[in-house]
Amino acid sequence: MTTFVDRVELHVAAGNGGHGCASVHREKFKPLGGPDGGNGGRGGDVILVVDQSVTTLLDYHHSPHRKATNGKPGEGGNRSGKDGGDLVLPVPDGTVVLDKNGEILADLVGEGTTFVAAQGGRGGLGNAALASARRKAPGFALLGEPGDAGDVTLELKTVADVALVGFPSAGKSSLISVLSAAKPKIADYPFTTLVPNLGVVTAGSTVYTIADVPGLIPGASQGKGLGLEFLRHVERCSVLVHVLDTATLESDRDPLSDLDQIEAELAEYGGLEDRPRLVVLNKVDIPDGKDLADIIRPELEARGFQIFEVSAVSRLGLKELSFALAGIVAEARAAKPKEAATRIVIRPKAVDDAGFTVAADEDGIFRVRGEKPERWVRQTDFNNDEAVGYLADRLNRLGVEDALLEAGARAGDGVAIGSDEDSVVFDWEPTMAAGAEMLGRRGEDHRMEAPRPAAQRRRDREAARDEAEQEFDEFKPF
């Protein structure tokens, strides 16, 4: 049984952020010590990193569930929680990361290339960090955010310069064994090679990699045989080499029909039309093989192929083949555009961007979406009334209440903050003033007021907050 795995589904979960701590400093002769709750630690990330020593995804086939550690909660005495440890997962060079819909998230090529597959959650702020001039001793702390979790597919595409394609037993493994130091399994029966073999070839000053693609037969692009499993391994190659068996013992096969059928499978798979092709007539050391090579050579030349007659046993023609491949590879490398210097693009936020959106869905629920309000909801302890009031203050300052009024929301309408799967739904009561606004307008009944324009309501809120801060400063005990 082969131990080569080139496609796996990985279930990743980042660490959750630690909760903030709500604590009050207590010390003899210091009755008003103030809040001293520390912040929670950040949750660990799940990071994929290219490691040249890793050649297969077998480990993730056996253990597909991977999770980073959580951040520690904050403690009293202004002690912050420890950050969770990042989980680093080594993957082979040439690994492609796909989401559950098949969209490419990252193409990991090159030693040390990294991709964060799951982002750890932020740690919650302790009450020491939440203290302000208007809120001297918060009796609450923010919760840590949950880390990202989901499924990704890892797909390995071999990073090689040259791909050897051909029918089973055409001699691909024999060629790669004599052109390089690779030692693939070689036998006189079909489908001897069950995994792509990779070898390094040196020709003059050029060093390149060569791989054989096993199991290509008619119907491979539709899943017949083993070819479909390995066709992806030719996508990165600069040149394709057709290895044709001129000494086949099968009466219903000949080199030209083999070439036509393999080309048809490559065309069906798609994306390889621009790759240069070479034709290798293998096993010409056998008398019948040499005769057949002489017969089909004019036809191949008429098709525009560059042809090499070789023998892996006697090593006939191998030097010429290796240098010809080196020349094509060198040209392909020179033609590749050089990587431009990293350019930092700064996209400032639009002046009219509120940072959130409000829209009514078909059920009549007003859904609030945006990074800030959704994060604030995740960080709120709804069992703590003061924490809920703090959330209301933040949403009010952000302008969510004004946006709901402009969208047509009325008292008692349902409001949801967050996505469909993970949202907080509540009945909206616009007459409930929050925080400083309530302190600055005591004794008033807002239900008796006529609706005011949004700009006027915003100005009134700011004036109320200033008035509340001034009143609070006048009556401070110290």
C-alpha positions as CSV (number, residue, x, y, z in Angstrom):
1,M,0.0,0.0,0.0
2,T,1.3,3.4,-0.9
3,T,2.0,6.0,1.7
4,F,1.7,9.0,-0.7
5,V,-1.2,11.3,-0.1
6,D,-1.7,14.4,-2.2
7,R,-5.2,15.6,-1.2
8,V,-6.7,15.9,2.2
9,E,-9.5,17.8,3.9
10,L,-8.3,19.5,7.0
11,H,-10.5,20.7,9.9
12,V,-8.7,23.6,11.6
13,A,-9.7,25.6,14.6
14,A,-7.8,28.6,16.0
15,G,-7.6,29.3,19.7
16,N,-10.2,31.4,21.5
17,G,-9.2,34.6,23.1
18,G,-9.0,34.7,26.9
19,H,-11.7,36.6,28.8
20,G,-10.9,39.9,30.5
21,C,-11.0,40.1,34.3
22,A,-13.3,42.3,36.4
23,S,-11.4,43.0,39.6
24,V,-11.0,45.8,42.2
25,H,-7.8,46.5,43.9
26,R,-8.0,45.7,47.6
27,E,-5.3,46.8,50.0
28,K,-5.3,48.0,53.6
29,F,-5.7,51.7,53.9
30,K,-6.7,52.0,50.2
31,P,-10.5,51.7,50.2
32,L,-10.7,53.2,46.7
33,G,-8.0,51.1,45.0
34,G,-9.8,51.2,41.6
35,P,-10.1,48.5,39.0
36,D,-7.1,46.2,38.3
37,G,-8.5,43.4,36.1
38,G,-6.1,42.3,33.4
39,N,-6.7,41.6,29.7
40,G,-7.2,38.1,28.3
41,G,-4.5,36.6,26.1
42,R,-4.8,36.2,22.3
43,G,-5.8,32.8,20.9
44,G,-3.2,30.9,18.8
45,D,-3.3,30.9,15.0
46,V,-3.2,27.8,12.7
47,I,-0.4,28.4,10.2
48,L,0.6,26.4,7.2
49,V,4.3,26.7,6.3
50,V,6.2,25.1,3.4
51,D,8.9,22.6,4.6
52,Q,11.1,21.0,2.0
53,S,11.6,17.9,4.2
54,V,7.9,17.1,3.9
55,T,6.8,15.4,0.7
56,T,3.3,14.1,1.4
57,L,0.1,15.1,3.2
58,L,-0.1,11.7,4.9
59,D,0.0,13.0,8.5
60,Y,-3.1,15.1,7.9
61,H,-4.9,12.2,6.2
62,H,-4.6,10.2,9.5
63,S,-5.1,13.3,11.8
64,P,-7.3,15.8,10.0
65,H,-8.5,17.7,13.1
66,R,-6.0,20.4,14.2
67,K,-6.6,23.1,16.9
68,A,-4.4,25.8,18.3
69,T,-4.4,26.6,22.1
70,N,-6.6,29.2,23.7
71,G,-5.5,32.4,25.3
72,K,-5.5,32.5,29.1
73,P,-8.0,34.8,31.0
74,G,-6.7,38.0,32.6
75,E,-6.3,38.1,36.4
76,G,-6.5,40.7,39.1
77,G,-3.5,42.9,39.9
78,N,-3.3,44.1,36.2
79,R,-2.0,40.6,35.2
80,S,-2.8,39.9,31.5
81,G,-3.4,36.3,30.4
82,K,-0.9,34.4,28.4
83,D,-1.3,34.3,24.6
84,G,-2.2,30.9,23.1
85,G,0.5,29.2,21.1
86,D,0.4,29.2,17.3
87,L,0.0,25.8,15.7
88,V,2.5,25.5,12.8
89,L,1.7,22.8,10.3
90,P,4.4,21.9,7.8
91,V,3.2,21.2,4.2
92,P,5.1,20.1,1.0
93,D,6.3,22.6,-1.5
94,G,3.5,23.2,-4.1
95,T,0.5,22.8,-1.7
96,V,-2.6,24.6,-2.8
97,V,-5.2,25.6,-0.1
98,L,-8.8,25.6,-1.1
99,D,-12.0,26.5,0.7
100,K,-15.1,24.4,1.0
101,N,-16.4,25.9,-2.3
102,G,-13.2,25.0,-4.2
103,E,-11.9,28.6,-4.4
104,I,-8.1,28.9,-4.0
105,L,-7.1,30.6,-0.8
106,A,-3.3,30.3,-1.2
107,D,-0.7,28.6,-3.4
108,L,2.3,27.8,-1.2
109,V,5.4,27.6,-3.3
110,G,8.9,28.1,-1.9
111,E,10.6,27.2,1.4
112,G,9.2,29.1,4.3
113,T,6.0,30.4,2.5
114,T,3.2,30.7,5.1
115,F,-0.5,31.0,5.2
116,V,-2.7,31.6,8.2
117,A,-5.5,29.0,7.8
118,A,-7.4,30.1,11.0
119,Q,-7.0,33.4,12.9
120,G,-6.9,33.3,16.7
121,G,-9.5,35.3,18.7
122,R,-8.7,38.5,20.4
123,G,-8.4,38.6,24.1
124,G,-11.1,40.5,26.0
125,L,-10.2,43.8,27.8
126,G,-10.2,43.8,31.6
127,N,-12.0,46.4,33.6
128,A,-8.8,48.3,34.2
129,A,-8.5,49.0,30.5
130,L,-12.2,49.9,30.3
131,A,-12.0,52.5,33.0
132,S,-12.4,56.2,31.9
133,A,-13.2,59.6,33.4
134,R,-17.0,58.8,33.3
135,R,-16.7,55.1,34.2
136,K,-14.3,55.1,37.2
137,A,-14.8,51.4,38.2
138,P,-16.4,49.2,35.6
139,G,-18.0,46.2,37.1
140,F,-17.6,44.1,34.0
141,A,-14.9,43.0,31.5
142,L,-15.1,42.0,27.8
143,L,-15.2,38.4,26.7
144,G,-12.5,36.9,24.5
145,E,-13.5,36.4,20.9
146,P,-13.8,32.8,19.5
147,G,-11.1,31.8,17.1
148,D,-11.8,31.0,13.4
149,A,-12.8,27.4,12.6
150,G,-13.6,25.7,9.4
151,D,-12.6,23.2,6.8
152,V,-9.9,23.6,4.1
153,T,-8.7,21.3,1.4
154,L,-4.9,20.8,0.9
155,E,-4.0,19.7,-2.6
156,L,-0.4,18.9,-3.6
157,K,0.9,19.8,-7.0
158,T,4.4,18.7,-7.6
159,V,6.9,21.4,-8.2
160,A,9.0,20.1,-11.1
161,D,10.4,21.6,-14.3
162,V,9.9,18.5,-16.6
163,A,7.0,16.0,-16.6
164,L,7.4,12.6,-18.2
165,V,4.0,11.4,-19.5
166,G,3.1,8.2,-21.2
167,F,1.4,4.8,-21.0
168,P,2.2,2.5,-18.1
169,S,5.4,0.5,-18.7
170,A,6.7,3.0,-21.3
171,G,9.9,3.3,-19.3
172,K,9.3,6.6,-17.5
173,S,10.6,5.3,-14.2
174,S,13.7,3.8,-15.9
175,L,14.5,7.2,-17.5
176,I,14.2,9.1,-14.3
177,S,16.4,6.6,-12.5
178,V,19.3,7.0,-15.0
179,L,18.9,10.8,-15.5
180,S,18.9,11.5,-11.8
181,A,19.7,9.8,-8.5
182,A,16.0,8.9,-7.9
183,K,15.4,5.2,-7.3
184,P,11.7,4.5,-8.2
185,K,10.3,1.0,-8.4
186,I,10.8,-0.6,-11.8
187,A,9.1,-3.8,-13.0
188,D,7.7,-5.3,-16.2
189,Y,4.0,-4.9,-15.4
190,P,1.6,-2.0,-15.7
191,F,1.0,0.5,-12.9
192,T,4.3,-0.3,-11.2
193,T,4.5,3.4,-10.2
194,L,1.8,4.4,-7.8
195,V,3.1,7.8,-6.8
196,P,4.9,10.7,-8.8
197,N,8.6,10.2,-8.6
198,L,10.8,13.3,-8.5
199,G,14.5,13.6,-9.4
200,V,17.1,16.3,-9.8
201,V,19.1,16.5,-13.0
202,T,22.3,18.5,-13.6
203,A,23.1,19.4,-17.2
204,G,26.0,21.8,-17.5
205,S,25.2,24.9,-15.4
206,T,21.5,24.2,-15.3
207,V,19.9,22.2,-12.5
208,Y,16.3,21.2,-12.9
209,T,13.8,18.7,-11.5
210,I,12.1,16.0,-13.4
211,A,9.0,14.0,-12.5
212,D,7.1,11.0,-13.9
213,V,3.3,11.1,-13.9
214,P,2.0,7.5,-13.4
215,G,-1.0,5.8,-14.6
216,L,-2.1,7.8,-17.7
217,I,-4.4,5.8,-19.8
218,P,-7.4,6.6,-22.1
219,G,-10.2,8.0,-19.9
220,A,-7.8,9.2,-17.2
221,S,-9.3,12.7,-17.2
222,Q,-12.7,11.2,-16.4
223,G,-11.4,9.2,-13.5
224,K,-10.3,5.9,-15.2
225,G,-7.2,4.3,-13.8
226,L,-4.8,6.3,-11.7
227,G,-4.2,9.2,-14.1
228,L,-6.8,11.7,-12.7
229,E,-5.2,11.5,-9.3
230,F,-1.9,12.7,-10.7
231,L,-2.7,14.9,-13.6
232,R,-2.6,17.9,-11.3
233,H,1.1,17.2,-10.8
234,V,2.0,18.3,-14.4
235,E,0.4,21.8,-14.0
236,R,3.5,23.5,-12.7
237,C,5.9,21.9,-15.3
238,S,7.7,23.9,-17.9
239,V,7.9,21.1,-20.5
240,L,6.1,17.9,-21.2
241,V,8.0,14.8,-22.4
242,H,6.1,12.1,-24.2
243,V,7.8,8.8,-23.5
244,L,6.8,6.3,-26.2
245,D,7.5,2.6,-26.0
246,T,8.9,1.4,-29.3
247,A,9.1,-2.2,-28.1
248,T,5.7,-2.8,-26.7
249,L,4.4,-6.3,-26.6
250,E,0.8,-5.3,-26.9
251,S,-0.6,-5.9,-30.4
252,D,-3.3,-3.2,-30.1
253,R,-0.8,-0.4,-29.3
254,D,1.7,1.6,-31.3
255,P,3.7,4.8,-30.4
256,L,1.6,7.1,-32.6
257,S,-1.7,6.0,-31.2
258,D,-0.3,6.2,-27.7
259,L,0.8,9.8,-28.3
260,D,-2.6,10.7,-29.7
261,Q,-4.5,9.2,-26.7
262,I,-2.2,10.9,-24.1
263,E,-2.6,14.2,-25.9
264,A,-6.3,13.8,-25.9
265,E,-6.3,13.2,-22.1
266,L,-4.1,16.3,-21.5
267,A,-6.4,18.4,-23.7
268,E,-9.4,17.1,-21.8
269,Y,-7.8,18.0,-18.5
270,G,-7.0,21.5,-19.8
271,G,-4.5,24.2,-19.0
272,L,-1.5,22.6,-20.6
273,E,-1.8,23.8,-24.2
274,D,1.0,26.3,-24.0
275,R,3.6,23.8,-22.6
276,P,6.4,22.8,-25.1
277,R,6.5,19.1,-25.9
278,L,9.3,16.7,-26.6
279,V,9.0,13.1,-27.8
280,V,11.3,10.4,-26.5
281,L,11.4,7.1,-28.4
282,N,12.4,4.7,-25.7
283,K,13.9,1.2,-25.8
284,V,15.6,1.7,-29.2
285,D,18.4,-0.7,-28.1
286,I,16.0,-3.5,-29.0
287,P,16.2,-4.3,-32.8
288,D,12.4,-4.2,-33.3
289,G,12.3,-0.9,-31.3
290,K,14.9,0.7,-33.5
291,D,13.0,-0.4,-36.7
292,L,9.8,1.0,-35.4
293,A,11.4,4.3,-34.3
294,D,12.8,4.7,-37.9
295,I,9.3,4.1,-39.3
296,I,7.4,6.6,-37.1
297,R,10.1,9.3,-36.9
298,P,9.0,11.1,-40.2
299,E,5.4,11.3,-39.0
300,L,6.5,12.8,-35.7
301,E,8.8,15.3,-37.3
302,A,5.9,16.3,-39.6
303,R,3.9,17.1,-36.5
304,G,6.6,19.5,-35.3
305,F,8.0,17.5,-32.4
306,Q,11.6,17.4,-31.4
307,I,12.5,13.7,-31.2
308,F,15.1,11.9,-29.1
309,E,15.9,8.2,-29.5
310,V,17.1,6.8,-26.1
311,S,17.7,3.7,-24.1
312,A,17.6,3.6,-20.4
313,V,19.6,0.4,-20.3
314,S,22.4,1.3,-22.6
315,R,22.1,5.0,-21.8
316,L,22.0,5.9,-25.5
317,G,20.9,9.5,-26.2
318,L,20.5,10.4,-22.6
319,K,23.1,13.2,-22.6
320,E,21.5,14.9,-25.6
321,L,18.1,14.6,-24.0
322,S,19.2,16.1,-20.7
323,F,20.9,19.1,-22.3
324,A,17.9,19.7,-24.5
325,L,15.6,19.8,-21.5
326,A,18.0,22.0,-19.7
327,G,17.9,24.5,-22.5
328,I,14.1,24.6,-22.6
329,V,13.9,24.9,-18.8
330,A,16.4,27.8,-18.8
331,E,14.4,29.6,-21.5
332,A,11.2,29.1,-19.5
333,R,12.8,30.5,-16.3
334,A,14.2,33.5,-18.2
335,A,10.8,34.2,-19.7
336,K,9.1,34.3,-16.3
337,P,8.4,37.9,-15.1
338,K,10.6,38.9,-12.3
339,E,8.9,39.5,-9.0
340,A,8.3,43.2,-8.6
341,A,9.2,44.9,-5.4
342,T,6.5,44.7,-2.7
343,R,4.2,47.7,-3.1
344,I,2.1,48.9,-0.2
345,V,-1.3,50.0,-1.2
346,I,-3.1,52.3,1.3
347,R,-6.9,52.5,0.8
348,P,-8.2,55.1,3.2
349,K,-11.8,54.7,4.4
350,A,-14.4,56.8,2.7
351,V,-15.6,59.8,4.6
352,D,-19.2,58.6,4.5
353,D,-18.3,55.0,5.5
354,A,-20.1,54.3,8.8
355,G,-18.4,51.0,9.3
356,F,-21.6,49.0,9.3
357,T,-24.8,48.5,7.2
358,V,-28.4,48.1,8.2
359,A,-30.9,46.3,5.9
360,A,-34.3,44.7,6.5
361,D,-34.5,41.1,5.4
362,E,-37.6,39.3,4.0
363,D,-38.8,38.4,7.5
364,G,-38.9,42.0,8.6
365,I,-35.7,41.7,10.8
366,F,-33.3,44.6,10.6
367,R,-29.9,43.1,10.3
368,V,-26.8,45.1,11.3
369,R,-23.6,43.9,9.7
370,G,-20.1,45.3,10.3
371,E,-16.8,44.4,11.8
372,K,-17.1,46.6,14.9
373,P,-20.7,45.9,16.0
374,E,-20.3,42.2,15.4
375,R,-17.1,42.1,17.4
376,W,-18.6,44.1,20.2
377,V,-21.5,41.7,20.5
378,R,-19.2,38.7,20.7
379,Q,-17.3,40.4,23.5
380,T,-20.3,41.2,25.6
381,D,-21.4,39.3,28.6
382,F,-25.2,39.5,28.4
383,N,-25.6,38.2,31.9
384,N,-24.1,41.5,33.2
385,D,-26.5,44.5,32.9
386,E,-23.6,47.0,33.0
387,A,-21.9,45.2,30.1
388,V,-25.1,45.3,28.1
389,G,-25.3,49.1,28.8
390,Y,-21.7,49.5,27.7
391,L,-22.6,47.7,24.4
392,A,-25.6,50.0,24.0
393,D,-23.4,53.1,24.5
394,R,-20.9,51.8,21.9
395,L,-23.6,51.1,19.3
396,N,-25.2,54.4,20.0
397,R,-22.0,56.3,19.5
398,L,-21.3,54.4,16.3
399,G,-24.7,55.6,14.9
400,V,-26.5,52.3,14.8
401,E,-29.7,53.8,16.4
402,D,-29.8,56.6,13.9
403,A,-29.3,54.2,11.0
404,L,-32.1,52.0,12.2
405,L,-34.5,55.0,12.4
406,E,-33.5,56.0,8.9
407,A,-34.1,52.4,7.7
408,G,-37.6,52.6,9.0
409,A,-37.3,50.6,12.2
410,R,-40.0,51.1,14.8
411,A,-40.3,50.2,18.5
412,G,-40.6,46.5,18.9
413,D,-39.1,45.6,15.6
414,G,-36.6,42.8,15.6
415,V,-32.9,43.7,15.2
416,A,-30.2,41.2,14.6
417,I,-26.5,41.9,14.8
418,G,-24.2,39.4,13.0
419,S,-24.5,36.8,10.3
420,D,-27.5,34.4,9.9
421,E,-25.6,31.6,11.7
422,D,-24.3,33.5,14.6
423,S,-26.3,36.6,15.4
424,V,-27.8,38.2,18.5
425,V,-31.5,39.1,18.0
426,F,-33.4,41.6,20.2
427,D,-36.5,43.7,20.2
428,W,-35.5,47.3,19.5
429,E,-36.7,50.0,21.9
430,P,-35.5,53.4,20.5
431,T,-36.8,55.3,23.5
432,M,-34.1,53.8,25.8
433,A,-31.3,56.3,26.1
434,A,-27.9,54.9,27.0
435,G,-25.1,55.9,29.3
436,A,-24.2,59.6,29.4
437,E,-27.3,60.5,27.3
438,M,-29.6,59.2,30.1
439,L,-27.6,61.1,32.7
440,G,-27.8,64.4,30.8
441,R,-31.5,64.3,30.1
442,R,-33.0,63.1,33.3
443,G,-36.7,63.8,33.9
444,E,-37.6,63.9,30.2
445,D,-39.9,61.5,28.4
446,H,-38.6,61.0,24.9
447,R,-41.8,59.3,23.8
448,M,-43.5,62.7,23.9
449,E,-41.0,64.2,21.5
450,A,-41.6,64.5,17.8
451,P,-39.0,62.7,15.6
452,R,-36.0,64.9,14.9
453,P,-33.5,64.8,12.0
454,A,-30.6,62.4,12.4
455,A,-28.1,65.3,12.4
456,Q,-30.0,67.1,15.2
457,R,-30.2,64.0,17.3
458,R,-26.4,63.5,16.9
459,R,-25.8,67.1,18.1
460,D,-28.2,66.7,21.0
461,R,-26.4,63.5,22.1
462,E,-23.0,65.2,22.0
463,A,-24.3,68.2,24.0
464,A,-25.9,65.8,26.6
465,R,-22.6,63.9,27.0
466,D,-20.7,67.2,27.6
467,E,-23.3,68.3,30.1
468,A,-23.1,64.9,31.9
469,E,-19.4,65.1,32.2
470,Q,-19.5,68.6,33.6
471,E,-22.2,67.7,36.1
472,F,-20.1,64.6,37.2
473,D,-17.0,66.7,37.7
474,E,-18.9,69.2,39.9
475,F,-20.0,66.5,42.3
476,K,-16.9,64.4,42.5
477,P,-16.1,63.5,46.1
478,F,-12.4,64.1,45.6
